[in-house]
Amino acid sequence: MTELSTAVRAAPATVPAYVGWWAQVQPDQPAIVRAGTVLTYAELHERSCRMAGVLRARGVTRGTLVVLALERSPELVIAALAVLLAGGAYVGTDVDEPDARLAAILSDSGAPLVITRADMVDRYAGGVAEVLPVEEALAGDEEPGEGAEPTPGDLFYVVYTSGSTGTPKGVLVPYGGVSNLVAWYRQTFDVRPGDRITQLARPSFDAWALEVWPCLANGATLCLVEGRLPDSPVDFARWLAAEGITVCFLTTALAVEMFDQPWTTYGGALRALLTGGEKLHRYPPADLPFKVYNLYGPTETTVVATYAELTRAPERDGAARDGAAGEDAPPIGLPLPKMRAYVLDERRRPVPPGQVGELHVGGTGVALGYLNRPELTAERFVTDPFVLDGDARMYATGDLVRELPGGSLSFLGRADDQVKLRGFRIELGEVETALNQLPEVREAAVVKHDRGDRLVGYVVPADPGNPPEVGQLRRDLTERLPDYMVPQTVALLDALPLTPHGKVDRRALAALPLPGQSAGAGGKVFRTDTERVLSELWCEVLQISSVGREDSFFDLGGDSLHAMRLARRAKERGIRLGADDVFEYDVLHELAASIAEVGEIADTTGTDS
């Protein structure tokens, strides 16, 4: 592959140019596959160029923002590439997000154009932005024309992340950061034509950029995962093997689920499992047939800022210690090439190795700042005093770390109220704002609970004599927040605990027992064996003692990972159930009624939880 490696180094430096180059070098190589459907590099480039012509005819030029309101699909990749070819920058959104949040993103971005499906046009109509059906854009035959080559400082994409003020904020990511990510990915994971890489992340999550652009810029094949998420680690491991996947990114919680699979029985070509999004608390088993890489990176640092290859847990005298818990934890490693990591005190002075400080990240991957937030940008994107370039900046992450022997970093936690859950960064202030806007709520606080790895909302009712139904509060929040930001549990309190300074005592809230999760109005009178077995499985998966037929899986604390575990347990009991079914039918009796066929129902005594 020496000739290819030399050719890659001589290829264009930007992602759109790379894709066009690969379309010439290997036109028939699969670029995107999904459920047997194949889109070659020649087809990807040709369709993206034609759509770029349509976009330019509608005024898209250098720096124009275009909102992409499409689900995970080949059309989404084509549209994003077309926006770049037209000179613009794309704004990724999740079509499952509530209308209020999508409206906030459209308003804040000021994007003049939205690309969505024809059957979703009405959802985005009525605003100032033009709404373009993707079907119409794909049918266009306008010539894209020649545009100026993007510079490293030109805008590549905008991704919205949770905002502490109660509204999402857009992070401005430039070409230079993405190009550096692509080069690091190629060098570290040896990605080349013939590799097959998964695409599972939502387009509103910056991991989407990690999955898509390093794959296509390096001539590999992007394999789109069907459905919302895999039904079980077993099924997903088998899918990885059957599809010949070589590199896969999974959020931390899902990756840990995959660690203990019997990989030697599956075979397959997987050689690198990448994980990140929240703190990794354990090392992978030493006998895995592939390497595991722990990635760390705020959205403001182009997805990945540091990384560590995890081989096996070190001996305790040299271990990366958690500090707060006193346990060994895998490190987040060293910075990417052309990036810098500093551990600084509150006056932004370096702390000695081994001491705790706030991580600041500098270098090529640092974002341009926040869209329409000059004050916040100035607060978090500060001058880097450790390099001679007076224009160099670094990003104050708000994450606490310590430097280990050898220079690797150990992640300890947050210095503020921001949390990460299942790979998503969540500002608790945004969730609290949404709760406090509900008329039934006088006061609210949200914490990531010490036990259960879940968000819990604590609410003081506006009318104590007529308290709200907690399930209804959660349902109301789904109209304002994306599902990953909705607390899995909501509890009613007479008053919120306060510190001596009069602030909400979040430590006291997080230390409370998890709110009771007993059966709802339906009680435990089940009408079918399927309902009874499902109730047992819910109790096992959610680790609760009682479930009623009228209860909602998500009101009881369930989330996407719990849904995947439930699907796996159900399959073991002879019930045909997918994780997506739980999202469609979250009430127990409705889920039971949706199941077409039930096999032999075994006794659950002794079932491993």
N, C-alpha and C positions, 0 to 999 in steps of 0.2 A: 504493500500500500504506500510505498515511498512516493511514487509519482502522484498519487492522489493527495497525499499530505502536502506536497509541494504546491499542487494546484490550488488546494484550499487556502493556503497562506497567500497565494497570489490573487484570490478571488476578491470581489468587492467587499467593503467593510460594513455595509448596513444590511439589516435583515431583508428588506424587500429586494435589494440587489442580489443577495445570496440566492433567494428563491428563484429569481429569473435566471441566474447563472446555472443553478442545478437543473432548471427546465431545459437548458441547452445541453448540458453535460450528460444528463440521464433522464430524458423526457418521459420514458415509459416506467420509471421507478415509482412505486406507490408512495404518494405523499401523505394521504389520509385514508384510513380504512375505518368502516363502521358496519358491523353486522354483515360482513361479506361484500359490502359496497366499497369500491376502490376508486379513488381520485388520484390520477398520476400527477407528477410534477408539471408536465406540460399542460394538463387540464387545469390545475390549480392556478398556474401563472396566467393562462389565457383568460379564464373566467374573472380573475382578480383584475386584470388589465381592462377588460371590458367594463366591469363595474366601476373601476376608477374613472373611466371616461364619463360614465353617467354622473358620478359625483362631481367631477370638475365642471360638467355642464350645469350643475346646480350650485356652483359657487364655492365648492370646497377647494381650498388652496393651502399654502404653507401656514401651519398653525391652526387651521380651522378644527374645532372640536366636533366630532360626530358620535352621537350616542348609539351604542349597539344594544338593542333590546331583543336578543335572540337566545334560545336555549343552546346548550352544548351540542354542536352540530358542525358538519363541514361548511355549511353556509355561514356560520359565525366566523370561522377562520378566513374564508374567502372575503367576507365583508371587512374584517379587521385589516387584512392585507391590502384590500382595495383602498381603504382610507389612507393607509401609509403611502401607497403608490400615487395617490392624488395629492399628497403633500400634507394631509391633515394628521390629526392624532385622534385615537379612538377612546371612548369612555365605556368601559365594560360595566354592564348591569346584570342583575339577576331577575328574570321574568317572574320568579316566585315571590319577589319582594312586594310588600304592600304598596298600594297606590300612593299613599302619602309620602313614603320615603322616595319612591321613584319621582314623584312630582318635585320633591325637594332637590334631588340630584339634577333634574332637568333645569330647574330654576337657577340653581347655584352655578351650574356649568355654563349657562348661556349658550349652549350648543344650538346652532341653527337647523340641525338636521338629526332625525332619529330614523334608524333602519330597524324594521321589525317585520314580522310575518303579516300577510294580508289580513288574516283573521284577528289580528291584535291591533290594527290601525286605530280603531275607535278608542282604545285605552289611552292612546297618546295624543289623540286629536284634541283641539281646543286650546292648546298652548301656542306659544310664539314659534316653536320649532316646526319645520316642515316634516311630515311623516312619510317616509318612502318605504313601500313594501319591498322586501328583499327579492320577491319573485319578479317584480318589475325591474329592479336593479340588475338582476342576473340576465334578464332578457335584452338588456341594452346592447347596442352595437357601436357606441361612440368610441372614437380613438382616444386613448388616454393622454396622448401628447407627451412631450418631454418636460420634465420638471427639474428644478435645481437639486443637486445631490444634497441630502440633509447633512447638517453639521452635527458634531457630538452634542452641542447644546440645544438643538432643536427638540421640540416636544414629540415624544413617541406615544405615550398613553397617559390617561388620567384614571386613577383608581380611587374610589371613595372608601374611606374607613371611618369607623365610629368616632364621633366627636364628643369631647367632654362637656361642651356647652349645650348638648342636646340635639345638635344637628350634625349630619355627616360632613366630613371635610375631604376635599379632593387633593390627592398627592400628584404632583407634576413630575413625571419620569421622562428623562431625556434619552436620546439615541445613544449617547456615550455609555450610560449605565447598562442599557440592554446589550450593546455590542460587547462590553466587558463580561457580562453574564454569559453570553454565547461562547466567547473564547475560553473562559474558565470551564464551562460545561464540557466543551470539546476536549480540552486538555486533561481534565480530571477523570472523566468517565469514558474517554476514548471513543466518542460517538462518531459514527461515520455511516455512509450508505449501507443498508442491510440491517441496521439496528431498528428495533421496534419499541416505541416509547408510549407509555400510557397517557391518556388525557382524561382526568376525572374531576378536576377542580371546576368550580363555578366561574363564569367569566367575571364576576364581581370580586373574586379573590385573586390577589396578585400571584398566587401559585399557578394560575392559568398561563401567565406569561412565561413562567419557568418551564412548564410542560411543552408549550407550543413553539416558541421562537428558537430556543436552542436545538430543538428537534429539526425543524424545517430549514434553519440556516446551515445545518450540518448534513443535509441530504438524507436524513433518516425518515422512518415512517411513523406517523402519529396515529395511534390506535385509540379511538374513542370508546370509552366504556359505556355500555348501554344502561339506562335506568338511572335513578337517583343515586344509588350506591349498591355495592355488592350485597347479595342476600346473606352471605356468610363468609368467613375467612377461608373455609374449605373450598367453597365454590369459586371464590376469587383466585385462590392459589391455582386451582385447576384451570381456570380461564387464562391466567398468566402463562401457564405451561403450554396450553393448547394454542395460544396466539403467538407463541415464540417471543414473548416480551423480554427485552434485554435490560431496560432501565425503567424504573417505576418510582414515582413520588407518591407518598401517602402521608396524610397528617398524622401527628404523633400517636393519637389514640388508636387509629386503625393500624398503623405500623406495628404497634406492640401486640395487637391481636394476631398479626401475621408471624411474629417471631417464633411461636411455638407450634407451627404447622409441621407435619412430617414431610419436609421438602424433598427428601431423597426418594419418596414414593411418587412424587409428581413429575420429576425430571424437569424439562424445560431449559430455557436459555438465560434466565435472569442472572445478571452478574452484579447489578447495583440497585439496592433499595435505598431511596433517599427519603428522609423524614424531617419534619419540622412543623412549626406552628405553635408549639407550647413546650414546656419543659419535659424532657425525657428523663424518666426516673430509674430506668434500668438498662443494663447492657444487653445486646442481643446474645443468644447462645453462640458459643465459639464454633459449633459445627455446622453453621449455616453454609450452604453451597454458593453464597453470593456475599458481597461486601455491603455493609450498612453505613450510611453517611448521615450524621446529625447536622442539619442545617439551621442556622440562625439568621434572621434578618427582619427588621421592621419594614413595613411598606415603604418607608421613606429612604430605603437604601437599595432599591431595585431588587427586591425579593430576598437575595442572599447576601449577607455581609461577612459571615464567618462559617466555617465548616470543619468537621472532624470526621475522619474515618475511624469507625469503632471496630476494634478487633476483639478484644475480650476485656473483662473488668480487670483493672490493675490490682496489684497487691495493696492491702489497706494502708501500708505506710506511704505509698505513693499515689493514693487514690485522689480523685477529684471529689472533695468533700462538699456536701451541700451547705454545711455551716449552720443553717437554721435548724435542720433536722438531724444533723450529725451523721448523715448516711452518704454512701458513695453514690455519685451520679455521673453519667457520661458528660464530657465537656462539650462546649460548642466550638472549640477549636481555634483556628487562626484565620485572619482576614483573607479574602480573595486577593489575587494579584491586582495591583493598582488601587488597593484600598488599605485603610489604616484603622487600627482600633486602639483607643486610649482608655485607661481606667483612671478616672479623675475624681477629686473630692468636690465639695460644694463650691469651692472657689476655682474650679477647673484647673487644679494642679495635679500632676501625676502622683498616685499613691504607690508605696512600695509593693513589690510582688507579694501576694498572699493577703494583702489588705483589701477590704471591700470598698468599691467605688462605683460611680455611675459610668456606664459604657458610652463613649462618644465614638462615632464612626465617621471617618473622612475618606476622601478619594473619589475615584471616578463614579462609583455607584450611588453617591449621594444625590437625592432628588433635587429638583429646582426649588421646591418649597410647596406651599399650599395655595390652591387656587382661591383668589379673592380674600386671602387671609394674611395681609402684610404684617400685622402685629404678631400673629402666631408664628409666621415664618421667621421673623427676626428673633423671636424668643427661642425657637428650637433649632434653627439652622444658623450656627454662629461661626465667627472667624476661627480658622484653625491656626493657632499660634505656633504650631510645631513644625511648620514648613515655611520656606522662604517666600513662596507665592502669596502675596498679600490678598489675592482674591480667593484663596482656598477656604473652603468651609467644612465644617463637621456637623453632624447631627447628634443632638443630645437625646439619647434613646429613652431615658427614664428607667432603664434596666440596671439592676445591681449585679455586678460580677466581681470575680477576683482572678488575678493572674496566677496560674499554676507553674510549677517548675517546668521549664522548656518553653514558656510563653503562651501555652494554650489557655483559653478562658473557661471559667466555670460560671454558669448562669445561676443566680440565686433567687431572683424574683423582681417584682416591680417596686419602684419607689413612690408610686402614686396609686390611684384607684383604677388604673387600666388593668384588665385581665385578658388572658387568652384561654379559650375554651374550644376544644375540638378543632384547633387550627385557626380559629377566627379571633381577631383582636377586637375587644369590646370595651368601650368606655362606659363604665357603670353610670356616669352622669347622663348619658343619652337614654339609657333604659329608665333611670329614675325620672327623667323629664317626661317621658311617655306615660309612666304610671301616674305621676302627679297631675297630668292633664285630664285624667279620667274623672268625671264628676263625682263618682262614689268615693274618691280617695282624698283625704285631708293631708296626709303626709306619707311618704314612702322612701324606702332605702333598699338598695339591691347589693348583695354580696355574692362572691363565689365562696360557697360553703366549704368549711374545713374538711367535711366528710361528704362523700358522694359525688365530688367533682361536678357540681351543678350550680347554676345560678338560682338564688332564692330571693324572692321579693317579699319584703316585710311592709305591710300596709296598715296605717291607722285610718279607719273608716271615717268618712265625712259625717255620717249619721250612725253613731254607735248603736242606737236602738234598731236600726235597719241595716245591718252589715251586708256588704255585697257578697255574691257567690264567687268564690275564688276562681272557679273554672271559667266564669264569664269574664273576669278580669283578664285572664290569659287570652281568651278569645278576642277581647277588645284590643289587646296589645298586638295581636297578629295583623290588625289592620293598620298599624303604625310602624311596626318593626319587622325586620326579616326574622325568620324562624329561629336562627341561631342566637338571636339577642333576647328572645322571650324567655323569662325565667321558667325553669322547669317546675318550680314549686312557688306558690304564693301563700303567705301566712298572714293572718290578721293579728294585730297587737293593739293593746290599749294605748301604748305610747312607745316611741322609739327610745332605746337607751342612749344616754348622752355621756360624753366625757366631762371631766371637771371644767373644761373650757367651753362647754355648751354645744359641742359638735356631736354629730351622730357617732356613737361608739361602734364602729364597724367590726372591730375585733370581738366585741361582746356578741354581736349578731352572728358572726361566723362561727362562734364557739357554741351557740345554742344547739340543742338536738334538732335534727332535721324535722320540719313540721310533720305532724301526723298525716298519714296517707291511708285512710280507711275507706271502706266501700262507700259508694255514693248512694243515691236514692234507690237504686235498683237492688240493694242488699245482696245477699248471696244465694238467692233463689234462682237457679239456672234452669233453663228450659230444655237444653240439649246437652249431650255429652261433649260436643265441641265447645260450648260455652264453659263448661266445667274445666276441661283440659286447658283451654286458653287462660282461664283465671289462674290456674296453677302455674302456668308458664310465665304469666305476667308477674306473679309474686316472686318467682325465682329470678327473673331477669332484672326486675326493679328493686328486688330485696325489700319487699314490703310484706305485710302479714295478711292483708285482706283486700279483695277486689270484688266489686259488684258489676252486674251486667250492664248498668248504665254508665259506668266509669269510662273516662277517656284515658288512653294510654299516655298522652302528653300531660294531662292534668296531674297524673300520678308521678311525674318526673321523668318520663321517657324522652328520648331524643333519637337522632338518626343512628347512633352506634347501638343503643338499646334495641332499636327496631331490627338491626342486622342480627343481633344476638338472638332476638325472639324468633326470627325466621329460621335460624339454624336449629334452635331447640324444637321448634314446631316440626321441622323436617325429620328430626330424630324420633318424634312421636307419631309420624305418619300423616301429618297435616300439611297439605300443599299451601304454602304461604310465602310470599315474597316481602322484602322490606318495604317496597313501595306500597303494598297493600295496606300496611299499617298507617301510612300517611293518608291514604284515601278513606279508610274506615278505621278511625281511631277509637270509636266507642266499642266496647267489648262485644255486645250482642250484634252490632252491625258487622263487625269483622267476622264473627262466627257465621253469620248468614251469607257472607260473601264467599266463603270457602266452598268450592264445588264438590270436593271429595275428601273424605276423612278415612284414613286407614285404621288399622287396629290401634286402639287406645290402650297403652300399657299403663301399669301402675307406676306412679311417680316416686314411690318411696325410694330414697337413696339416690335420687338424681343429682348428679354433680352440678353445683351452681357456680 
